[in-house]
Amino acid sequence: MEHHISLVRAKIQDKYYTELKVRGFTVFSDEPESIGGTNKAPSPFDLMNASLASCTLMYLLNKASVDKIDVGTIKIKIKVAKNEGGNFKFKRVLYFENELNINHKEKLLNYANNSPVTRALRGCNEITTIIK
């Protein structure tokens, strides 16, 4: 049985400028002018990176709290690029305000590598498309 995680409804507003409805929130997406967009909102890749960063941050804060690790403020930098094989490569850098010992660093690295969005991007995902 499939477990429903998210439902997004999208409609074009202007050229590539897209309005997205997510759980009652309105989010916008666009492409840069250099590829024909109007640059009024983050690109789909920007939103994907933001999803990875925010999920990682929330997951780390939760796990650090449970494990009583005082991480202070966490900052995350994410870059995505395409490799020669055409696959996407994500580089995620974590910055912790507080000094961490090696055991805490290893534990937090493991948590980051197993956050839900990380697993979704890394795993074998199925995308089914239906035209109605």
C-alpha positions in Angstrom: 0.0 0.0 0.0 1.3 3.4 -0.9 1.6 6.1 1.8 0.7 9.6 0.6 3.4 12.1 1.5 2.7 15.2 -0.6 0.3 16.6 -3.1 1.2 19.6 -5.3 -1.0 21.3 -7.8 0.8 23.5 -10.4 -0.4 26.0 -13.0 1.5 28.3 -15.3 1.1 32.0 -14.6 3.4 33.6 -17.2 5.8 31.8 -19.5 7.7 29.5 -17.0 6.5 31.4 -13.9 4.5 28.7 -12.1 2.2 28.8 -9.1 2.3 25.8 -6.9 -0.3 24.9 -4.2 1.1 22.7 -1.4 -1.0 22.0 1.7 -2.7 25.4 1.5 0.6 27.3 0.9 1.4 29.0 -2.3 4.9 28.7 -3.7 6.2 30.0 -7.0 8.9 28.7 -9.4 10.4 30.2 -12.5 13.5 29.9 -14.7 16.3 32.5 -15.1 15.9 34.9 -18.0 19.0 33.4 -19.6 16.9 30.3 -20.5 13.6 32.0 -21.3 12.1 32.5 -17.8 11.2 35.8 -16.1 13.4 35.1 -13.0 10.5 36.0 -10.6 11.0 33.0 -8.4 13.5 30.2 -7.6 14.0 27.6 -10.3 12.8 24.0 -9.8 16.4 23.0 -9.0 16.7 25.8 -6.5 13.5 24.5 -4.8 14.9 20.9 -4.9 18.1 22.1 -3.2 16.0 24.1 -0.7 14.0 21.0 0.1 17.2 19.0 0.6 18.7 21.7 2.8 15.6 22.3 4.9 14.9 18.6 5.4 18.5 18.0 6.4 18.4 20.9 8.8 15.1 19.8 10.5 16.2 16.2 10.7 19.6 17.1 12.2 18.0 19.4 14.8 15.6 16.7 15.8 18.2 14.0 16.1 20.7 16.3 17.9 18.0 17.2 20.4 17.2 13.5 21.0 20.9 12.7 21.4 21.5 15.8 23.5 24.1 17.2 21.1 24.4 20.9 21.4 25.0 21.9 17.8 24.1 25.6 18.0 23.1 27.1 14.7 23.4 24.9 11.6 24.0 26.3 8.2 23.9 24.2 5.0 25.2 24.9 1.6 24.1 22.7 -1.3 25.4 22.6 -4.9 24.1 20.4 -7.7 25.9 19.6 -10.9 25.7 17.1 -13.7 28.6 14.6 -14.1 29.9 13.2 -17.4 27.3 10.3 -17.2 24.5 12.8 -17.1 23.6 12.0 -13.5 23.2 14.7 -10.9 25.7 15.1 -8.1 24.8 16.9 -4.9 27.4 18.4 -2.7 26.1 19.3 0.8 28.3 21.1 3.3 27.2 21.4 7.0 28.4 24.1 9.2 27.8 23.9 13.0 28.1 26.9 15.3 29.4 24.8 18.2 32.5 22.7 18.2 31.7 18.9 17.9 33.8 15.9 18.9 34.5 13.2 16.3 31.8 10.9 17.6 29.2 13.6 17.3 30.4 14.6 13.8 30.1 10.9 12.6 26.7 10.5 14.1 25.4 13.8 12.6 26.9 12.9 9.2 25.1 9.6 9.3 21.8 11.4 10.2 22.3 13.9 7.3 22.9 11.0 4.9 19.7 9.4 6.0 17.3 12.3 6.1 14.0 11.6 4.2 14.7 13.9 1.2 18.2 12.6 1.0 16.9 9.1 0.8 14.3 10.1 -1.8 16.9 11.7 -4.0 19.4 8.9 -3.6 17.0 6.0 -3.9 15.3 4.2 -6.7 12.3 6.3 -7.2 9.3 5.6 -9.4 7.7 8.5 -11.3 4.4 7.5 -13.0 3.0 10.1 -15.4 -0.7 10.0 -16.5 -2.4 12.3 -19.0 -6.0 13.1 -18.3 
